[in-house]
Amino acid sequence: MATSCPFCRIVTGEAQADVVHSSDQVLAFRDTNPQAPTHILLIPKEHVPSLRELDGGHTEFVEELFRVIRHLAETEGIDRTGWRLVANVGSEGGQTVGHLHFHLLGGRPMRWPPG
C-alpha cells in the first residue's frame, strides 16, 4: 500500500467511502464527484498505479473485476439501458489519482467523444 495514495487509504479504512462492494481483490465505492446518476469507482485493493502495470499476475483481479462490474450494473439498474466503463491512463488520459481505477457510469445518455 502507498500511504500517500487516497485510494489505498480507503482500502485500509483510514479514509471513508460509500462502499458498494468489497472482496479480497476488488473494492467499489461511489465517486464523491459523480458525473452520472450512477458513478462507481472500482479499484484493486493492491496498489497498482495504472493499466500500464497490469500483467499476467493480475489475471484473477481482472476476471473478478468484470464479474463485479456486471453485478453492479444489474444492482444499480443500468444493465438494460446501458453504461460506460472508463479507465484513464496518465495525465493526458485524464488520470488524476495514481492508483488503477475504473469508472462505471450510467443512468443517463452518454456522448461520444467523451472529452
Residue frames relative to the residue before (quaternion, step in Angstrom):
aa qw qx qy qz dx dy dz
M 1.0000 0.0000 0.0000 0.0000 0.00 0.00 0.00
A 0.3106 -0.7180 0.5921 0.1935 3.53 -1.08 0.76
T 0.3930 -0.7741 0.4432 0.2232 3.58 -0.38 1.22
S 0.6863 0.4623 -0.2986 0.4755 3.61 1.13 -0.46
C 0.5470 0.6275 -0.3894 0.3942 3.59 1.27 -0.17
P 0.4349 -0.7204 0.4680 0.2699 3.61 -0.67 1.03
F 0.6645 0.4931 -0.3219 0.4601 3.60 1.02 -0.66
C 0.6062 0.5267 -0.3550 0.4786 3.61 1.08 -0.61
R 0.6298 0.5312 -0.3301 0.4607 3.57 1.07 -0.72
I 0.6178 0.5080 -0.3414 0.4936 3.61 1.12 -0.58
V 0.6325 0.5391 -0.3304 0.4474 3.60 0.95 -0.87
T 0.7390 0.4147 -0.2352 0.4761 3.60 0.88 -0.92
G 0.5281 -0.6463 0.4054 0.3728 3.60 1.23 -0.19
E 0.4522 0.6883 -0.4508 0.3442 3.60 1.26 0.13
A 0.7548 0.2086 -0.1335 0.6074 3.59 1.21 -0.52
Q 0.4486 -0.7060 0.4895 0.2465 3.55 -1.10 0.72
A 0.0438 0.7602 -0.6478 0.0228 3.51 -1.28 0.54
D 0.4664 -0.6326 0.5358 0.3086 3.54 -1.28 0.45
V 0.1193 -0.8439 0.5227 0.0186 3.55 0.25 1.36
V 0.1400 -0.7958 0.5863 0.0575 3.56 -0.93 0.99
H 0.7854 0.0449 -0.0513 0.6152 3.59 1.30 -0.16
S 0.0744 0.7735 -0.6272 0.0534 3.53 -1.08 0.81
S 0.0622 0.7636 -0.6393 0.0654 3.55 -0.93 0.99
D 0.7530 -0.3622 0.2624 0.4826 3.59 -1.21 -0.21
Q 0.8154 0.2872 -0.1164 0.4891 3.59 0.99 -0.82
V 0.7873 0.2997 -0.1217 0.5248 3.59 1.08 -0.69
L 0.0652 -0.7538 0.6526 0.0405 3.53 -1.11 0.82
A 0.0532 -0.7880 0.6134 0.0060 3.57 -0.94 0.93
F 0.0819 0.7952 -0.5928 0.0976 3.54 -0.91 0.97
R 0.5867 -0.5954 0.4229 0.3500 3.55 -1.22 0.54
D 0.4875 -0.6536 0.5023 0.2879 3.55 -1.05 0.86
T 0.4354 -0.7105 0.4906 0.2547 3.59 -0.95 0.85
N 0.7367 0.2598 -0.1858 0.5960 3.60 1.29 -0.20
P 0.0622 -0.8692 0.4887 0.0437 3.58 0.63 1.12
Q 0.2654 -0.7648 0.5741 0.1223 3.52 -1.10 0.87
A 0.7449 0.1666 -0.1302 0.6328 3.56 1.36 0.15
P 0.6804 -0.4813 0.3383 0.4370 3.61 -1.19 0.35
T 0.7312 0.1874 -0.1506 0.6384 3.57 1.14 -0.67
H 0.1773 0.7528 -0.6156 0.1511 3.58 -0.70 1.11
I 0.0720 0.8074 -0.5688 0.1392 3.51 -0.15 1.39
L 0.2632 -0.7372 0.6019 0.1579 3.55 -1.03 0.85
L 0.1187 -0.7685 0.6269 0.0482 3.56 -1.00 0.89
I 0.0007 0.8183 -0.5716 0.0602 3.55 -0.73 1.09
P 0.4664 -0.5970 0.5397 0.3671 3.55 -1.26 0.30
K 0.4917 -0.6450 0.4841 0.3284 3.58 -1.04 0.65
E 0.6067 0.4953 -0.3371 0.5225 3.56 1.24 -0.45
H 0.4553 -0.6727 0.4992 0.3017 3.60 -0.97 0.75
V 0.0820 0.7379 -0.6589 0.1205 3.53 -0.60 1.29
P 0.4435 -0.7498 0.4166 0.2600 3.63 -0.47 1.14
S 0.7878 -0.1775 0.1354 0.5740 3.63 0.93 -0.79
L 0.7314 -0.3906 0.3121 0.4637 3.56 -1.31 -0.08
R 0.5490 0.6347 -0.3910 0.3781 3.60 1.12 -0.59
E 0.7333 0.4506 -0.2278 0.4554 3.58 1.04 -0.78
L 0.4843 0.6495 -0.4581 0.3657 3.62 1.21 -0.06
D 0.0429 0.7837 -0.6176 0.0511 3.54 -1.01 0.85
G 0.7922 -0.3337 0.2290 0.4567 3.56 -1.30 -0.18
G 0.6138 0.5639 -0.3430 0.4332 3.58 1.19 -0.42
H 0.6801 0.4788 -0.2814 0.4786 3.57 1.27 -0.17
T 0.2906 0.8014 -0.4857 0.1936 3.60 1.26 0.26
E 0.6716 0.4941 -0.3115 0.4558 3.60 0.84 -0.90
F 0.6268 0.5285 -0.3384 0.4618 3.59 0.99 -0.78
V 0.6772 0.4969 -0.3021 0.4509 3.60 0.83 -0.98
E 0.6411 0.5164 -0.3255 0.4652 3.60 0.95 -0.82
E 0.6813 0.4754 -0.2915 0.4742 3.57 0.88 -0.92
L 0.6003 0.5826 -0.3497 0.4219 3.57 1.00 -0.84
F 0.7196 0.4430 -0.2681 0.4626 3.59 0.79 -0.96
R 0.5856 0.5315 -0.3760 0.4829 3.62 1.13 -0.47
V 0.6654 0.5006 -0.2985 0.4664 3.60 0.95 -0.90
I 0.6171 0.5423 -0.3465 0.4528 3.60 0.97 -0.81
R 0.6716 0.4912 -0.3024 0.4651 3.58 0.84 -0.95
H 0.6481 0.5205 -0.3101 0.4614 3.58 0.94 -0.90
L 0.6879 0.4755 -0.2915 0.4646 3.61 0.86 -0.92
A 0.6056 0.5377 -0.3598 0.4633 3.61 1.02 -0.68
E 0.6579 0.4953 -0.3063 0.4775 3.57 1.00 -0.79
T 0.7160 0.4547 -0.2754 0.4525 3.61 0.76 -0.99
E 0.6730 0.4706 -0.2942 0.4890 3.60 1.16 -0.52
G 0.4690 -0.7119 0.4164 0.3160 3.59 1.29 -0.11
I 0.5571 0.6065 -0.3999 0.4023 3.60 1.15 0.48
D 0.4322 0.7342 -0.4418 0.2809 3.60 1.26 -0.03
R 0.7175 0.4397 -0.2584 0.4744 3.62 1.01 -0.66
T 0.7270 0.4441 -0.2478 0.4614 3.59 1.02 -0.74
G 0.5853 -0.5814 0.3645 0.4318 3.59 1.19 -0.49
W 0.0192 -0.7832 0.6207 -0.0299 3.51 -1.24 0.59
R 0.3109 -0.7312 0.5787 0.1836 3.53 -1.31 0.29
L 0.1561 -0.7491 0.6373 0.0912 3.54 -1.16 0.75
V 0.0341 -0.8143 0.5776 -0.0458 3.57 -0.72 1.14
A 0.0038 0.7448 -0.6671 -0.0150 3.54 -1.13 0.78
N 0.2080 -0.7794 0.5828 0.0981 3.56 -0.62 1.14
V 0.1019 -0.7905 0.6029 0.0339 3.58 -1.02 0.84
G 0.8432 0.0948 -0.1057 0.5186 3.55 -0.71 1.12
S 0.6897 -0.5130 0.3246 0.3947 3.54 -1.25 0.41
E 0.6880 0.4591 -0.3006 0.4749 3.62 0.91 -0.76
G 0.6440 0.4972 -0.3184 0.4865 3.57 1.24 -0.34
G 0.5830 -0.6212 0.3488 0.3906 3.56 1.32 -0.04
Q 0.4388 0.6902 -0.4746 0.3253 3.61 1.21 0.20
T 0.1101 -0.8248 0.5542 0.0199 3.58 -0.66 1.14
V 0.7186 0.2931 -0.2145 0.5931 3.60 1.28 -0.26
G 0.3727 -0.7668 0.4900 0.1819 3.57 -0.74 1.09
H 0.5469 0.5089 -0.4424 0.4962 3.55 0.80 1.10
L 0.5322 -0.6460 0.4401 0.3253 3.57 -0.72 1.07
H 0.1809 0.7716 -0.5980 0.1197 3.55 -0.89 0.93
F 0.2470 -0.7406 0.6118 0.1272 3.50 -1.23 0.66
H 0.2790 -0.7345 0.5978 0.1591 3.55 -1.07 0.82
L 0.1316 -0.7432 0.6522 0.0704 3.56 -0.82 1.04
L 0.0175 -0.8214 0.5655 -0.0729 3.55 -0.47 1.30
G 0.2424 0.7689 -0.5699 0.1587 3.57 -0.99 0.80
G 0.6026 0.5847 -0.4191 0.3455 3.51 -1.33 0.02
R 0.7566 0.1641 -0.1511 0.6146 3.57 1.31 0.20
P 0.5922 -0.5532 0.4203 0.4082 3.61 -1.17 0.36
M 0.2817 -0.7464 0.5835 0.1520 3.56 -1.04 0.84
R 0.2955 -0.7485 0.5688 0.1701 3.57 -1.12 0.68
W 0.1635 -0.7516 0.6260 0.1289 3.54 -1.34 0.31
P 0.5119 -0.2234 -0.8253 0.0837 1.59 -1.75 1.71
P 0.6032 -0.6298 0.3645 0.3266 3.58 -1.14 0.64
G 0.8250 -0.1946 0.1348 0.5131 3.63 0.94 -0.41
